[in-house]
Amino acid sequence: YFLYSTNTILNAQEIIKQKIVYFQSSEVTLSENNKNTLDSLMTPLGHEEYYFHISSSTDSIGSIENTLQLSDGRAKCLMEYLLAKNVPSKNIQILSLGESFPLHSNFTERGRAKNRYGLLKVYNYNKKLLPTINLYGIVSNNKLTPLSNSKIVIKGYRYIDSAITNNNGEYIQECHFDSIIQFSCQSLNLFYFV
């Protein structure tokens, strides 16, 4: 369910611009208004090399599996927009959040509408690399049964990253080495948050 570029944005440390677009319920396509919003972000960038981080979200309506699929569709839609603007795929990083990181309460229609978003951040190229670490773990339920297809979300001061567990419940994820401040896990039978 998770779309992820194999190239991480380790060189991109400074967010220079960002735009958020909102989607109708169950929609995964950009409206004309959304395209105009993104065009206003892209037009003044010039010819320097930039990196793009896409994060997409849904409201809490539906199962975890459905919200992840919907979130992935929104992320893919934004990625296709960037590719159509001749952004190299190696400069795009995608994070599909599902319903994990709401910006507003999901108890009202207005809040749910604000949680159906795609966020596009533009980073300036910087040659100084941030050191990275590999996080490894196994997700299991209280009977120690491994949980496959669970989503691990790792949030730091400068990034959000995620991984999906394999059939043995294992995950491994390369992360920036700058203070992990939040770690959560979602599966059909589990939600774990640190």
N, C-alpha and C positions, 0 to 999 in steps of 0.2 A: 504493500500500500504506500510505500514511502519513496519519493523521488529525491535523489541526492546526487549532486555532481561529485565526481571523484576528486576534483581539484578543490582543496579548501582555500579559503581566503586568508592565508597566513600573512601575506604581505600587505594587506589592506587594513590599516589600523585607524584611519580617520574617516568618520562618516561626514561626507560633505553635503549630501542632500538626501531627503527621503520623502516619499509620498505614500499615502494610504488610499486604497480604493475599496469600495464596499460592493458586495454582491447581494442579489435577491436570494431568497430562500431556495435552496437546492440548485442554484445556478452556478455554472463553472465557466461562463463566457464573459468577456469584457463588454460593458455597455459603451456607447459612443462617448458618454460623459467620462467614463473611466479612461478611455483611450486618450481623450483630450487632456485629462489630468496627467497621465503618464507622458504624453508628448511634451507637455510643459516642463517636465523633469529632464527629458532627454535632449531637447533642442539646444540648450546653452552649454552642453558639456564639452564641445570642441573635440580636439584630436588626441588628447592625452589618454593614457591607459587607465581605465577604471575597472573596479570589481563591483559586482552586484549581488546583494543578498536578498532573497525572496523568502518571506515567511507568510504562510497562509493559515487561516483559522475558520472555524465554523461556530455556530451557536450549539447549544446542547440538545437540540431536537434530534432524536434518532439514536441508534446504537453506536458504540465506539467504532465498530468496523465501518459503519456508514459515514460517520463524521470524518474518519480518516480518509476514506475514499473521496469524499467531497472536498476536503482540504487539499488532497493531492491533485485533484482536477483543477482547483484554483491556482495552485502553484505551477502546474504545467501550463496553464493558460498564460500566466505572467511570463514564464520562461519563453514560450513561443512568441510573445510580444517582443521580448528582448532579442531573440534570434532573428526576427524579422527586421529589427533595427541594426542588424549586422554586428551584434555583440558576440564575441567568440564564446562558445559554450564553456571553455575552460575558465572564463571570467565570471561564471554564474554559479552561485551556491543556492540550494533550495532547502527550506525547512518547512515541512508540513506539520502543523501543530494539532490538527483535529480540534477538539474542544478544550485542550489542555491549558491554554493561556488566554482566558477571556479578558477583554479590556473593560467590560461592563458586566453588570448583573444579567444573568440569563433568566431571571424571573419576570421580566417585562418584555413586551414586543420591541420597544425602543432599544433596550439593552441587547437583545438578541440580534437586532439589525446591525448594531455597532460591532458585534463579535463576528459577523460574516465579512471578514476583511482579508485583503492582501496587502502586505507592507513591502515596499521596495526601497532598499537602502543602497546608496551609491557610496563606495569607498574610494579614496584616493590611493594610488599606488605608492608603496613605500618599500624600499629595498631591505630595510631592517626586519629580519624575521623574528617572530615571537617563538620562543621554545614551545615544544609540544610534548604531551605525555599520552600514552595509550591506556585507556581505562578498560578493564576486563571484568566481567562478572557473570553470574548465572541468576536468572529469575525463576523462582519456584513458588508454589503455593504452600499453605501451612502443612501439607502432607509431603512436602519435598518433591512434588511432581514438577519437572521442568515445564515452563510455559513458553511455547513458541509464539512467534508473531506478536510479542509484547513490544511496546514502544518505550524506549528509554530516552528521556529528554534531559540534557545537561546544560545548565545556564551558568555563564560566567559574567564578569563585568563587561566584557567586550564582545560577547558572542552567545549564541544559542546553537546547540548541535543536538543531533539525535541519532539513534540507531534502532534497528529491529532485531529481536533475538532470533536465533536460528532454531532448528528443530530440537536441539538439546537445551534450549533456554539460555544459550550463551550469547553475549554481545561483546564486541570490542570496538572502541571508538577513539580516534585520535582527537585530542582537545588541546586548546591553548593552555599553557601553564601559567595562568594568572588568576588564581583564586576561584575555584568553583563555588558558586553561592547558592545553587539550587539543583536538585536532582529529583526527577520523578519518573514513575513507571506506570504505564497503562497496559492492561490486557483485558480480555473479556471477563476475567474473573478477579481482577486485582487492580487497585489503584494505590500506589505507594509514593509518598512525597517526603523529602528531607529538606 
